[in-house]
Amino acid sequence: MEDSTSRAVSPGKPAGGAPNGWRRFQQRVSSFLESIGEVLHGMDEARHVHPTISAYHNPRR
């Protein structure tokens, strides 16, 4: 009986796993998405700086 009660999880606590695992995963995903946003922002700025290059369309495509 003592073994089963010592392993019981109290209410409000996650059952197993790292307590900060989800938070760390969420931070990594958000930092990854922020880096993608920075790349897209840089591409948009380059398009505004060089509008003739971005307006080029290959007629063969």
Backbone as JSON, one array per atom type, in Angstrom:
{
  "sequence": "MEDSTSRAVSPGKPAGGAPNGWRRFQQRVSSFLESIGEVLHGMDEARHVHPTISAYHNPRR",
  "N": [[0.83, -1.19, 0.0], [1.95, 1.24, 0.73], [3.81, 1.73, -1.32], [2.14, 2.19, -3.55], [0.77, 4.52, -2.8], [2.85, 6.33, -2.53], [3.7, 6.66, -5.1], [1.6, 7.87, -6.32], [0.13, 10.56, -8.12], [-0.22, 13.88, -7.22], [-3.16, 15.98, -7.41], [-3.32, 18.31, -10.12], [-0.71, 18.27, -10.92], [1.55, 17.35, -13.55], [1.58, 14.06, -14.9], [4.33, 12.34, -14.91], [7.25, 12.67, -17.08], [9.25, 15.52, -18.11], [8.93, 18.45, -16.14], [9.17, 20.95, -17.31], [9.13, 20.42, -19.96], [7.13, 20.79, -21.97], [6.95, 23.58, -22.02], [9.54, 24.26, -22.83], [9.57, 23.07, -25.36], [7.59, 24.62, -26.6], [8.81, 27.15, -26.56], [10.99, 26.67, -28.24], [9.7, 26.13, -30.68], [8.4, 28.57, -31.11], [10.61, 30.28, -31.34], [11.76, 29.24, -33.63], [9.76, 29.82, -35.52], [9.83, 32.59, -35.38], [12.36, 33.06, -36.48], [11.93, 32.25, -39.1], [10.08, 34.2, -39.82], [11.74, 36.45, -39.73], [13.43, 35.93, -41.89], [11.6, 35.98, -44.02], [10.78, 38.63, -43.8], [13.16, 39.96, -44.42], [13.41, 39.15, -47.08], [11.22, 40.46, -48.18], [11.94, 43.13, -47.76], [14.17, 43.24, -49.45], [12.91, 42.89, -51.88], [11.53, 45.28, -52.11], [13.65, 47.03, -52.31], [14.89, 46.29, -54.68], [12.97, 46.47, -57.07], [12.81, 45.97, -59.84], [14.12, 43.57, -60.28], [12.53, 41.76, -58.88], [10.25, 41.99, -60.39], [10.71, 40.67, -62.69], [9.73, 38.26, -65.0], [9.92, 35.08, -66.28], [9.31, 34.29, -69.56], [9.22, 31.73, -70.57], [8.25, 30.03, -68.68]],
  "CA": [[0.0, 0.0, 0.0], [2.81, 2.41, 0.81], [4.38, 1.97, -2.65], [1.14, 2.75, -4.45], [0.45, 5.89, -2.41], [4.0, 7.21, -2.76], [3.81, 6.92, -6.54], [0.41, 8.57, -6.8], [0.37, 11.94, -8.51], [-1.18, 14.79, -6.6], [-3.93, 16.7, -8.43], [-2.76, 19.55, -10.62], [0.65, 18.07, -11.38], [1.61, 16.45, -14.7], [1.96, 12.69, -14.59], [5.53, 11.9, -15.6], [7.86, 13.58, -18.03], [9.91, 16.7, -17.56], [7.92, 19.47, -15.85], [9.3, 22.1, -18.21], [9.28, 19.91, -21.32], [6.2, 21.44, -22.89], [7.32, 24.99, -22.12], [10.76, 24.32, -23.63], [9.17, 22.78, -26.74], [6.86, 25.78, -27.11], [9.79, 28.21, -26.79], [11.77, 26.32, -29.43], [8.86, 26.3, -31.86], [8.17, 30.0, -31.34], [11.85, 30.89, -31.84], [11.91, 28.81, -35.02], [8.83, 30.59, -36.34], [10.33, 33.96, -35.43], [13.47, 33.12, -37.43], [11.33, 32.2, -40.44], [9.51, 35.52, -40.05], [12.82, 37.38, -40.04], [13.88, 35.65, -43.26], [10.58, 36.5, -44.95], [10.83, 40.09, -43.73], [14.34, 40.36, -45.19], [13.11, 38.96, -48.51], [10.3, 41.52, -48.58], [12.71, 44.36, -47.85], [14.99, 43.16, -50.67], [12.01, 43.08, -53.02], [11.25, 46.71, -52.22], [14.88, 47.72, -52.72], [15.16, 45.94, -56.09], [11.67, 46.08, -57.65], [12.92, 45.46, -61.21], [14.51, 42.16, -60.24], [11.39, 40.96, -58.45], [9.19, 42.08, -61.39], [11.08, 39.87, -63.84], [9.02, 37.0, -65.18], [10.46, 34.29, -67.37], [8.2, 33.94, -70.45], [9.25, 30.29, -70.86], [7.6, 29.25, -67.61]],
  "C": [[0.87, 1.26, 0.0], [3.42, 2.75, -0.54], [3.37, 2.63, -3.57], [0.79, 4.19, -4.08], [1.62, 6.83, -2.63], [4.17, 7.55, -4.23], [2.61, 7.67, -7.1], [0.74, 10.04, -7.07], [-0.68, 12.82, -7.84], [-1.92, 15.56, -7.69], [-3.26, 18.01, -8.83], [-1.33, 19.43, -11.1], [0.65, 17.14, -12.58], [2.1, 15.08, -14.28], [3.15, 12.28, -15.44], [6.06, 12.94, -16.56], [8.52, 14.75, -17.34], [8.88, 17.78, -17.28], [7.99, 20.67, -16.78], [9.41, 21.67, -19.66], [8.39, 20.62, -22.33], [6.57, 22.9, -23.1], [8.57, 25.15, -23.0], [10.45, 24.05, -25.1], [8.47, 23.99, -27.36], [7.82, 26.94, -27.41], [10.62, 27.92, -28.03], [10.97, 26.52, -30.7], [8.65, 27.78, -32.15], [9.45, 30.68, -31.83], [12.12, 30.48, -33.27], [11.0, 29.61, -35.94], [9.25, 32.06, -36.44], [11.49, 34.08, -36.42], [12.97, 33.04, -38.87], [10.73, 33.56, -40.78], [10.57, 36.55, -40.38], [13.34, 37.18, -41.45], [12.89, 36.22, -44.26], [10.56, 38.02, -44.95], [12.02, 40.61, -44.53], [14.11, 40.21, -46.69], [12.18, 40.06, -49.0], [11.02, 42.85, -48.7], [13.57, 44.38, -49.12], [14.13, 43.36, -51.91], [11.68, 44.55, -53.21], [12.47, 47.49, -52.67], [15.16, 47.5, -54.19], [13.86, 45.53, -56.78], [11.79, 45.54, -59.07], [13.31, 44.0, -61.23], [13.31, 41.31, -59.85], [10.25, 41.0, -59.47], [9.5, 41.24, -62.62], [10.32, 38.57, -63.86], [9.58, 36.33, -66.42], [9.31, 33.89, -68.29], [8.16, 32.46, -70.77], [8.55, 29.47, -69.81], [6.13, 29.29, -67.74]]
}
